[in-house]
Amino acid sequence: MLIVQVCVGSSCHLKGSAEIVELFEQAIKDNNLEDEVVLVGSFCIGKCNRIGVTIQVDDDIHVGITRENFKEFFNEKILKAIK
């Protein structure tokens, strides 16, 4: 089981965390990963970045996730981690 935490703190909220959560929900559904991925919101993870949202996948923290790079991030960090 992969645990994905999306920062929904003030800074990430302003940078689109709600949209990133929606993209995650859709991608998890589209790839039938409901039993493989736990998606949760988290307040500040402590790695704020000027651009994009901070996401923690298990123990790994990733910064700068945006609508534009979400698909690449999901493929590289979620799909590959599950397979």
N, CA, C and O atoms as CSV, one atom per row, in Angstrom:
chain,resi,resn,atom,element,x,y,z
A,1,MET,N,N,0.848,-1.178,0.000
A,1,MET,CA,C,0.000,0.000,0.000
A,1,MET,C,C,0.892,1.238,0.000
A,1,MET,O,O,1.783,1.381,0.837
A,2,LEU,N,N,0.637,2.117,-0.942
A,2,LEU,CA,C,1.402,3.353,-1.089
A,2,LEU,C,C,0.607,4.494,-0.447
A,2,LEU,O,O,-0.576,4.667,-0.739
A,3,ILE,N,N,1.249,5.265,0.416
A,3,ILE,CA,C,0.581,6.391,1.066
A,3,ILE,C,C,1.054,7.691,0.412
A,3,ILE,O,O,2.243,8.010,0.413
A,4,VAL,N,N,0.099,8.425,-0.141
A,4,VAL,CA,C,0.387,9.682,-0.830
A,4,VAL,C,C,-0.261,10.809,-0.042
A,4,VAL,O,O,-1.480,10.846,0.131
A,5,GLN,N,N,0.574,11.729,0.433
A,5,GLN,CA,C,0.088,12.882,1.188
A,5,GLN,C,C,0.261,14.132,0.336
A,5,GLN,O,O,1.367,14.455,-0.098
A,6,VAL,N,N,-0.841,14.826,0.106
A,6,VAL,CA,C,-0.802,16.076,-0.649
A,6,VAL,C,C,-0.921,17.218,0.359
A,6,VAL,O,O,-1.872,17.269,1.139
A,7,CYS,N,N,0.042,18.125,0.338
A,7,CYS,CA,C,-0.015,19.266,1.235
A,7,CYS,C,C,-1.203,20.145,0.864
A,7,CYS,O,O,-1.377,20.520,-0.296
A,8,VAL,N,N,-2.011,20.464,1.857
A,8,VAL,CA,C,-3.147,21.363,1.654
A,8,VAL,C,C,-3.020,22.593,2.557
A,8,VAL,O,O,-3.996,23.301,2.810
A,9,GLY,N,N,-1.798,22.829,3.035
A,9,GLY,CA,C,-1.530,24.007,3.859
A,9,GLY,C,C,-1.694,25.278,3.031
A,9,GLY,O,O,-1.905,25.215,1.820
A,10,SER,N,N,-1.597,26.404,3.675
A,10,SER,CA,C,-1.872,27.701,3.040
A,10,SER,C,C,-1.113,27.916,1.737
A,10,SER,O,O,-1.712,28.255,0.716
A,11,SER,N,N,0.189,27.723,1.767
A,11,SER,CA,C,1.007,27.985,0.590
A,11,SER,C,C,0.630,27.059,-0.567
A,11,SER,O,O,0.437,27.519,-1.692
A,12,CYS,N,N,0.527,25.768,-0.297
A,12,CYS,CA,C,0.185,24.810,-1.358
A,12,CYS,C,C,-1.261,24.989,-1.820
A,12,CYS,O,O,-1.578,24.777,-2.991
A,13,HIS,N,N,-2.124,25.377,-0.901
A,13,HIS,CA,C,-3.515,25.635,-1.291
A,13,HIS,C,C,-3.562,26.736,-2.351
A,13,HIS,O,O,-4.283,26.627,-3.342
A,14,LEU,N,N,-2.796,27.780,-2.133
A,14,LEU,CA,C,-2.760,28.889,-3.081
A,14,LEU,C,C,-2.134,28.483,-4.412
A,14,LEU,O,O,-2.395,29.109,-5.440
A,15,LYS,N,N,-1.310,27.437,-4.394
A,15,LYS,CA,C,-0.636,26.973,-5.612
A,15,LYS,C,C,-1.374,25.824,-6.289
A,15,LYS,O,O,-0.854,25.221,-7.228
A,16,GLY,N,N,-2.598,25.512,-5.813
A,16,GLY,CA,C,-3.418,24.553,-6.542
A,16,GLY,C,C,-3.532,23.163,-5.967
A,16,GLY,O,O,-3.790,22.217,-6.711
A,17,SER,N,N,-3.350,23.002,-4.665
A,17,SER,CA,C,-3.413,21.650,-4.102
A,17,SER,C,C,-4.778,20.980,-4.309
A,17,SER,O,O,-4.844,19.761,-4.466
A,18,ALA,N,N,-5.866,21.760,-4.310
A,18,ALA,CA,C,-7.189,21.159,-4.534
A,18,ALA,C,C,-7.258,20.524,-5.922
A,18,ALA,O,O,-7.826,19.444,-6.083
A,19,GLU,N,N,-6.694,21.178,-6.905
A,19,GLU,CA,C,-6.677,20.622,-8.259
A,19,GLU,C,C,-5.790,19.375,-8.326
A,19,GLU,O,O,-6.130,18.409,-9.009
A,20,ILE,N,N,-4.663,19.394,-7.625
A,20,ILE,CA,C,-3.776,18.228,-7.610
A,20,ILE,C,C,-4.484,17.043,-6.958
A,20,ILE,O,O,-4.349,15.913,-7.426
A,21,VAL,N,N,-5.230,17.284,-5.894
A,21,VAL,CA,C,-5.999,16.211,-5.256
A,21,VAL,C,C,-6.998,15.629,-6.258
A,21,VAL,O,O,-7.135,14.410,-6.353
A,22,GLU,N,N,-7.692,16.484,-7.002
A,22,GLU,CA,C,-8.639,16.002,-8.011
A,22,GLU,C,C,-7.944,15.185,-9.088
A,22,GLU,O,O,-8.468,14.160,-9.522
A,23,LEU,N,N,-6.773,15.626,-9.522
A,23,LEU,CA,C,-6.017,14.868,-10.522
A,23,LEU,C,C,-5.612,13.505,-9.972
A,23,LEU,O,O,-5.685,12.499,-10.678
A,24,PHE,N,N,-5.183,13.474,-8.708
A,24,PHE,CA,C,-4.839,12.200,-8.080
A,24,PHE,C,C,-6.051,11.274,-8.009
A,24,PHE,O,O,-5.963,10.098,-8.363
A,25,GLU,N,N,-7.177,11.808,-7.552
A,25,GLU,CA,C,-8.380,10.976,-7.432
A,25,GLU,C,C,-8.749,10.358,-8.778
A,25,GLU,O,O,-9.083,9.175,-8.852
A,26,GLN,N,N,-8.689,11.156,-9.833
A,26,GLN,CA,C,-9.031,10.650,-11.162
A,26,GLN,C,C,-8.002,9.632,-11.654
A,26,GLN,O,O,-8.376,8.594,-12.200
A,27,ALA,N,N,-6.720,9.914,-11.466
A,27,ALA,CA,C,-5.671,9.001,-11.923
A,27,ALA,C,C,-5.724,7.671,-11.174
A,27,ALA,O,O,-5.512,6.614,-11.769
A,28,ILE,N,N,-6.002,7.722,-9.888
A,28,ILE,CA,C,-6.126,6.497,-9.091
A,28,ILE,C,C,-7.299,5.674,-9.610
A,28,ILE,O,O,-7.194,4.457,-9.763
A,29,LYS,N,N,-8.395,6.331,-9.874
A,29,LYS,CA,C,-9.586,5.642,-10.398
A,29,LYS,C,C,-9.317,5.075,-11.789
A,29,LYS,O,O,-9.623,3.912,-12.055
A,30,ASP,N,N,-8.749,5.887,-12.674
A,30,ASP,CA,C,-8.489,5.467,-14.056
A,30,ASP,C,C,-7.554,4.267,-14.135
A,30,ASP,O,O,-7.649,3.460,-15.059
A,31,ASN,N,N,-6.644,4.151,-13.154
A,31,ASN,CA,C,-5.669,3.056,-13.151
A,31,ASN,C,C,-6.065,1.924,-12.205
A,31,ASN,O,O,-5.274,1.016,-11.951
A,32,ASN,N,N,-7.294,1.982,-11.684
A,32,ASN,CA,C,-7.808,0.945,-10.772
A,32,ASN,C,C,-6.875,0.699,-9.590
A,32,ASN,O,O,-6.565,-0.445,-9.257
A,33,LEU,N,N,-6.435,1.780,-8.965
A,33,LEU,CA,C,-5.472,1.683,-7.863
A,33,LEU,C,C,-6.103,1.950,-6.501
A,33,LEU,O,O,-5.392,2.203,-5.529
A,34,GLU,N,N,-7.433,1.895,-6.422
A,34,GLU,CA,C,-8.126,2.204,-5.169
A,34,GLU,C,C,-7.654,1.340,-4.005
A,34,GLU,O,O,-7.667,1.788,-2.859
A,35,ASP,N,N,-7.237,0.101,-4.288
A,35,ASP,CA,C,-6.752,-0.800,-3.245
A,35,ASP,C,C,-5.242,-0.729,-3.049
A,35,ASP,O,O,-4.693,-1.404,-2.178
A,36,GLU,N,N,-4.567,0.094,-3.863
A,36,GLU,CA,C,-3.107,0.176,-3.829
A,36,GLU,C,C,-2.580,1.496,-3.265
A,36,GLU,O,O,-1.468,1.556,-2.740
A,37,VAL,N,N,-3.391,2.553,-3.379
A,37,VAL,CA,C,-2.935,3.899,-3.007
A,37,VAL,C,C,-3.897,4.515,-1.999
A,37,VAL,O,O,-5.112,4.516,-2.196
A,38,VAL,N,N,-3.329,5.038,-0.918
A,38,VAL,CA,C,-4.112,5.798,0.058
A,38,VAL,C,C,-3.753,7.263,-0.147
A,38,VAL,O,O,-2.598,7.658,0.008
A,39,LEU,N,N,-4.757,8.067,-0.499
A,39,LEU,CA,C,-4.556,9.494,-0.746
A,39,LEU,C,C,-5.071,10.273,0.450
A,39,LEU,O,O,-6.234,10.143,0.831
A,40,VAL,N,N,-4.201,11.084,1.045
A,40,VAL,CA,C,-4.596,11.880,2.208
A,40,VAL,C,C,-4.093,13.315,2.052
A,40,VAL,O,O,-3.110,13.577,1.359
A,41,GLY,N,N,-4.791,14.229,2.712
A,41,GLY,CA,C,-4.335,15.604,2.782
A,41,GLY,C,C,-3.437,15.769,3.993
A,41,GLY,O,O,-3.582,15.060,4.989
A,42,SER,N,N,-2.518,16.700,3.901
A,42,SER,CA,C,-1.589,16.936,4.997
A,42,SER,C,C,-1.343,18.438,5.098
A,42,SER,O,O,-1.269,19.134,4.085
A,43,PHE,N,N,-1.218,18.927,6.316
A,43,PHE,CA,C,-0.804,20.314,6.442
A,43,PHE,C,C,0.695,20.380,6.217
A,43,PHE,O,O,1.316,19.340,5.999
A,44,CYS,N,N,1.275,21.505,6.258
A,44,CYS,CA,C,2.634,21.751,5.798
A,44,CYS,C,C,3.594,20.587,6.044
A,44,CYS,O,O,3.764,20.111,7.167
A,45,ILE,N,N,4.208,20.155,4.957
A,45,ILE,CA,C,5.197,19.082,5.007
A,45,ILE,C,C,6.576,19.671,5.285
A,45,ILE,O,O,7.509,18.943,5.620
A,46,GLY,N,N,6.705,21.000,5.144
A,46,GLY,CA,C,7.943,21.686,5.494
A,46,GLY,C,C,8.929,21.865,4.360
A,46,GLY,O,O,10.086,22.208,4.602
A,47,LYS,N,N,8.506,21.645,3.139
A,47,LYS,CA,C,9.407,21.805,1.992
A,47,LYS,C,C,8.775,22.722,0.951
A,47,LYS,O,O,8.779,22.415,-0.241
A,48,CYS,N,N,8.238,23.842,1.405
A,48,CYS,CA,C,7.549,24.771,0.504
A,48,CYS,C,C,8.456,25.172,-0.648
A,48,CYS,O,O,9.670,25.307,-0.491
A,49,ASN,N,N,7.846,25.359,-1.797
A,49,ASN,CA,C,8.559,25.709,-3.010
A,49,ASN,C,C,7.830,26.875,-3.653
A,49,ASN,O,O,6.642,27.072,-3.401
A,50,ARG,N,N,8.501,27.632,-4.459
A,50,ARG,CA,C,7.856,28.771,-5.115
A,50,ARG,C,C,6.778,28.343,-6.099
A,50,ARG,O,O,5.777,29.038,-6.274
A,51,ILE,N,N,6.982,27.211,-6.735
A,51,ILE,CA,C,6.060,26.740,-7.766
A,51,ILE,C,C,5.522,25.370,-7.358
A,51,ILE,O,O,6.284,24.500,-6.938
A,52,GLY,N,N,4.231,25.184,-7.479
A,52,GLY,CA,C,3.625,23.874,-7.300
A,52,GLY,C,C,3.432,23.448,-5.861
A,52,GLY,O,O,3.715,24.171,-4.907
A,53,VAL,N,N,2.933,22.236,-5.766
A,53,VAL,CA,C,2.487,21.640,-4.511
A,53,VAL,C,C,3.519,20.616,-4.023
A,53,VAL,O,O,4.202,19.978,-4.823
A,54,THR,N,N,3.617,20.473,-2.711
A,54,THR,CA,C,4.510,19.483,-2.115
A,54,THR,C,C,3.723,18.211,-1.838
A,54,THR,O,O,2.618,18.253,-1.296
A,55,ILE,N,N,4.310,17.074,-2.219
A,55,ILE,CA,C,3.662,15.775,-2.061
A,55,ILE,C,C,4.656,14.816,-1.423
A,55,ILE,O,O,5.834,14.786,-1.778
A,56,GLN,N,N,4.160,14.040,-0.482
A,56,GLN,CA,C,4.978,13.004,0.135
A,56,GLN,C,C,4.430,11.647,-0.276
A,56,GLN,O,O,3.249,11.359,-0.084
A,57,VAL,N,N,5.301,10.814,-0.846
A,57,VAL,CA,C,4.944,9.453,-1.245
A,57,VAL,C,C,5.731,8.532,-0.327
A,57,VAL,O,O,6.953,8.427,-0.435
A,58,ASP,N,N,5.020,7.865,0.578
A,58,ASP,CA,C,5.647,7.129,1.669
A,58,ASP,C,C,6.622,8.070,2.381
A,58,ASP,O,O,6.174,9.029,3.009
A,59,ASP,N,N,7.932,7.835,2.309
A,59,ASP,CA,C,8.883,8.697,3.016
A,59,ASP,C,C,9.571,9.719,2.109
A,59,ASP,O,O,10.378,10.517,2.587
A,60,ASP,N,N,9.267,9.709,0.821
A,60,ASP,CA,C,9.920,10.595,-0.137
A,60,ASP,C,C,9.091,11.859,-0.367
A,60,ASP,O,O,7.890,11.790,-0.626
A,61,ILE,N,N,9.751,13.006,-0.269
A,61,ILE,CA,C,9.074,14.291,-0.457
A,61,ILE,C,C,9.430,14.847,-1.835
A,61,ILE,O,O,10.591,14.855,-2.244
A,62,HIS,N,N,8.394,15.310,-2.536
A,62,HIS,CA,C,8.553,15.870,-3.883
A,62,HIS,C,C,7.926,17.252,-3.889
A,62,HIS,O,O,6.830,17.447,-3.364
A,63,VAL,N,N,8.623,18.210,-4.486
A,63,VAL,CA,C,8.130,19.590,-4.523
A,63,VAL,C,C,7.875,20.009,-5.968
A,63,VAL,O,O,8.401,19.417,-6.910
A,64,GLY,N,N,7.055,21.044,-6.115
A,64,GLY,CA,C,6.845,21.634,-7.433
A,64,GLY,C,C,5.889,20.870,-8.329
A,64,GLY,O,O,5.998,20.950,-9.552
A,65,ILE,N,N,4.954,20.129,-7.748
A,65,ILE,CA,C,4.016,19.374,-8.569
A,65,ILE,C,C,2.895,20.312,-9.026
A,65,ILE,O,O,2.229,20.955,-8.214
A,66,THR,N,N,2.708,20.371,-10.340
A,66,THR,CA,C,1.709,21.243,-10.945
A,66,THR,C,C,0.818,20.435,-11.876
A,66,THR,O,O,1.074,19.260,-12.139
A,67,ARG,N,N,-0.226,21.079,-12.366
A,67,ARG,CA,C,-1.110,20.434,-13.345
A,67,ARG,C,C,-0.289,19.980,-14.555
A,67,ARG,O,O,-0.525,18.904,-15.105
A,68,GLU,N,N,0.665,20.799,-14.957
A,68,GLU,CA,C,1.454,20.519,-16.152
A,68,GLU,C,C,2.380,19.310,-15.992
A,68,GLU,O,O,2.581,18.568,-16.954
A,69,ASN,N,N,2.939,19.099,-14.818
A,69,ASN,CA,C,3.873,17.979,-14.658
A,69,ASN,C,C,3.261,16.817,-13.869
A,69,ASN,O,O,3.958,15.856,-13.542
A,70,PHE,N,N,1.963,16.902,-13.563
A,70,PHE,CA,C,1.327,15.866,-12.751
A,70,PHE,C,C,1.401,14.481,-13.397
A,70,PHE,O,O,1.761,13.508,-12.734
A,71,LYS,N,N,1.066,14.388,-14.675
A,71,LYS,CA,C,1.023,13.076,-15.333
A,71,LYS,C,C,2.391,12.388,-15.283
A,71,LYS,O,O,2.479,11.198,-14.981
A,72,GLU,N,N,3.442,13.130,-15.577
A,72,GLU,CA,C,4.794,12.574,-15.522
A,72,GLU,C,C,5.122,12.135,-14.087
A,72,GLU,O,O,5.667,11.052,-13.875
A,73,PHE,N,N,4.790,12.976,-13.112
A,73,PHE,CA,C,5.019,12.630,-11.710
A,73,PHE,C,C,4.277,11.353,-11.337
A,73,PHE,O,O,4.855,10.454,-10.726
A,74,PHE,N,N,3.000,11.267,-11.699
A,74,PHE,CA,C,2.188,10.094,-11.362
A,74,PHE,C,C,2.778,8.832,-11.983
A,74,PHE,O,O,2.889,7.800,-11.320
A,75,ASN,N,N,3.151,8.917,-13.247
A,75,ASN,CA,C,3.722,7.748,-13.927
A,75,ASN,C,C,5.032,7.300,-13.295
A,75,ASN,O,O,5.262,6.107,-13.099
A,76,GLU,N,N,5.890,8.267,-12.977
A,76,GLU,CA,C,7.224,7.941,-12.446
A,76,GLU,C,C,7.200,7.535,-10.972
A,76,GLU,O,O,7.876,6.581,-10.585
A,77,LYS,N,N,6.438,8.239,-10.158
A,77,LYS,CA,C,6.521,8.041,-8.709
A,77,LYS,C,C,5.420,7.174,-8.126
A,77,LYS,O,O,5.584,6.636,-7.031
A,78,ILE,N,N,4.307,7.024,-8.822
A,78,ILE,CA,C,3.210,6.209,-8.295
A,78,ILE,C,C,3.127,4.891,-9.041
A,78,ILE,O,O,3.238,3.827,-8.432
A,79,LEU,N,N,2.933,4.945,-10.352
A,79,LEU,CA,C,2.792,3.707,-11.116
A,79,LEU,C,C,4.021,2.811,-11.007
A,79,LEU,O,O,3.895,1.604,-10.801
A,80,LYS,N,N,5.196,3.392,-11.143
A,80,LYS,CA,C,6.419,2.579,-11.051
A,80,LYS,C,C,6.642,2.018,-9.662
A,80,LYS,O,O,7.206,0.933,-9.519
A,81,ALA,N,N,6.208,2.738,-8.630
A,81,ALA,CA,C,6.387,2.273,-7.256
A,81,ALA,C,C,5.481,1.089,-6.952
A,81,ALA,O,O,5.803,0.258,-6.102
A,82,ILE,N,N,4.356,1.012,-7.641
A,82,ILE,CA,C,3.397,-0.061,-7.383
A,82,ILE,C,C,3.776,-1.324,-8.135
A,82,ILE,O,O,3.520,-2.431,-7.661
A,83,LYS,N,N,4.381,-1.169,-9.301
A,83,LYS,CA,C,4.692,-2.336,-10.151
A,83,LYS,C,C,5.980,-2.993,-9.793
A,83,LYS,O,O,6.365,-3.980,-10.420
